[in-house]
Amino acid sequence: MKAFERKQLLERIERESATVGASIPEQITIQGEQIDLQEFVFEIRRRDTIPPGERERVEQAKKNLRRERLQRKQRIEDEPITYEEGDRLTEAIIGIDRALNELESLGPVDIEGEAQAQEAADRKRWMKFLQKALGHADDNSGHGVGGRR
């Protein structure tokens, strides 16, 4: 493959619109294991909420897909391959990106719990800011101004 062809394929992968109209591969081999990717993504997307056990499975799948994407991209960048092989790798990467987009767009499992955690984190940051602003950054009492809560 010529250098300019390699560059074109890599640019195609990184294009914002690359996944528009792209389809998720029916099957993909990741780390030597054949996975029904399209079926997996559609099964997960079909549910209203994802149970905690399934969430771990989805997170692991996303991690594996990212790793596979990187390996395939590195093959295009570094290995002596034909343009046809590079084109197949590019199409597979775009399909992986499409699957990742679908899996990334899933909402949180526990929306109320997520909101409460976010609110608690915001409150903690605000209290630290106030303590610092009021000169109580070294005060380990944990209480606000004048020792009151």
C-alpha positions as CSV (number, residue, x, y, z in Angstrom):
1,M,0.0,0.0,0.0
2,K,1.2,3.5,-0.8
3,A,1.7,6.1,1.9
4,F,-1.0,8.4,0.5
5,E,-3.5,5.4,0.5
6,R,-2.6,4.6,4.1
7,K,-3.2,8.2,5.0
8,Q,-6.6,8.3,3.2
9,L,-7.7,5.2,5.1
10,L,-6.6,6.6,8.5
11,E,-8.4,9.9,7.7
12,R,-11.5,8.0,6.8
13,I,-11.5,6.3,10.2
14,E,-11.1,9.6,12.1
15,R,-13.8,11.5,10.2
16,E,-16.7,12.7,12.5
17,S,-19.2,11.5,10.0
18,A,-17.6,8.1,9.3
19,T,-20.3,6.2,11.2
20,V,-23.2,7.9,9.5
21,G,-25.0,5.3,7.5
22,A,-22.5,2.6,8.6
23,S,-23.8,-0.7,9.9
24,I,-22.7,-2.7,12.8
25,P,-20.9,-5.9,11.7
26,E,-23.0,-9.0,12.2
27,Q,-20.0,-10.8,13.6
28,I,-16.6,-9.8,14.6
29,T,-13.6,-11.7,15.9
30,I,-12.1,-10.1,19.0
31,Q,-9.1,-11.8,20.6
32,G,-9.8,-15.0,18.7
33,E,-13.4,-15.2,19.8
34,Q,-16.3,-14.8,17.4
35,I,-18.9,-12.4,18.7
36,D,-22.4,-11.7,17.3
37,L,-21.8,-8.0,17.6
38,Q,-25.0,-6.7,15.9
39,E,-27.2,-9.0,17.9
40,F,-25.5,-8.0,21.2
41,V,-25.9,-4.3,20.5
42,F,-29.5,-4.6,19.5
43,E,-30.3,-6.8,22.5
44,I,-28.8,-4.2,24.9
45,R,-30.4,-1.2,23.1
46,R,-33.9,-2.9,23.2
47,R,-34.1,-2.7,27.0
48,D,-35.4,0.3,28.9
49,T,-32.9,-0.1,31.7
50,I,-29.8,-2.3,32.0
51,P,-29.5,-4.4,35.2
52,P,-26.2,-4.0,37.1
53,G,-24.9,-7.4,36.0
54,E,-25.5,-6.6,32.4
55,R,-23.9,-3.2,32.8
56,E,-20.6,-4.9,33.7
57,R,-20.9,-7.1,30.5
58,V,-21.5,-4.0,28.4
59,E,-18.5,-2.1,29.9
60,Q,-16.3,-5.1,29.2
61,A,-17.6,-5.3,25.7
62,K,-16.8,-1.6,25.1
63,K,-13.3,-2.1,26.5
64,N,-12.7,-5.1,24.2
65,L,-14.1,-3.2,21.2
66,R,-11.8,-0.2,21.9
67,R,-8.8,-2.5,22.2
68,E,-9.7,-4.3,18.9
69,R,-10.2,-0.9,17.2
70,L,-6.8,0.2,18.3
71,Q,-5.1,-3.0,17.1
72,R,-6.7,-2.8,13.7
73,K,-5.8,0.9,13.3
74,Q,-2.2,0.1,14.2
75,R,-2.2,-2.6,11.5
76,I,-3.2,0.1,9.0
77,E,-0.6,2.5,10.3
78,D,2.4,0.2,10.7
79,E,2.1,-3.2,8.9
80,P,2.9,-3.9,5.3
81,I,-0.6,-4.7,4.1
82,T,-2.4,-4.3,0.7
83,Y,-4.8,-1.5,0.1
84,E,-7.7,-4.1,0.0
85,E,-6.8,-5.4,3.4
86,G,-6.5,-1.8,4.7
87,D,-9.9,-1.0,3.3
88,R,-11.4,-4.1,5.0
89,L,-9.8,-3.1,8.3
90,T,-11.2,0.5,7.8
91,E,-14.7,-0.8,7.3
92,A,-14.4,-3.0,10.3
93,I,-13.2,-0.1,12.4
94,I,-16.0,2.1,11.3
95,G,-18.4,-0.7,12.2
96,I,-16.8,-1.0,15.6
97,D,-17.1,2.7,16.1
98,R,-20.8,2.5,15.2
99,A,-21.3,-0.2,17.8
100,L,-19.4,1.8,20.4
101,N,-21.5,4.8,19.7
102,E,-24.7,2.8,20.3
103,L,-23.3,1.3,23.5
104,E,-22.0,4.7,24.7
105,S,-25.4,6.3,24.3
106,L,-27.0,4.0,26.8
107,G,-28.3,5.8,29.8
108,P,-27.3,5.1,33.4
109,V,-28.8,2.1,35.1
110,D,-30.0,4.0,38.1
111,I,-30.9,7.6,37.1
112,E,-32.0,8.6,40.6
113,G,-28.8,7.2,42.2
114,E,-26.7,8.9,39.6
115,A,-28.4,12.2,40.3
116,Q,-28.0,11.8,44.0
117,A,-24.3,11.0,43.6
118,Q,-23.8,14.0,41.4
119,E,-25.6,16.3,43.9
120,A,-23.4,15.0,46.7
121,A,-20.3,15.6,44.7
122,D,-21.4,19.1,43.8
123,R,-22.2,19.8,47.5
124,K,-18.7,18.6,48.6
125,R,-17.0,20.7,46.0
126,W,-19.1,23.8,47.0
127,M,-18.2,23.3,50.7
128,K,-14.5,23.0,49.9
129,F,-14.7,26.1,47.8
130,L,-16.5,28.0,50.6
131,Q,-14.0,26.8,53.2
132,K,-11.1,27.9,51.1
133,A,-12.7,31.3,50.2
134,L,-13.5,32.0,53.9
135,G,-10.0,31.1,55.0
136,H,-11.0,27.8,56.7
137,A,-9.1,25.5,54.3
138,D,-6.8,24.4,57.1
139,D,-9.7,23.9,59.5
140,N,-10.2,20.1,59.9
141,S,-13.4,20.5,62.0
142,G,-15.6,19.9,58.9
143,H,-17.9,22.6,60.2
144,G,-18.6,25.9,58.4
145,V,-18.1,29.4,59.8
146,G,-18.3,29.7,63.6
147,G,-18.4,25.9,64.1
148,R,-22.0,25.7,63.0
149,R,-23.4,23.5,60.3
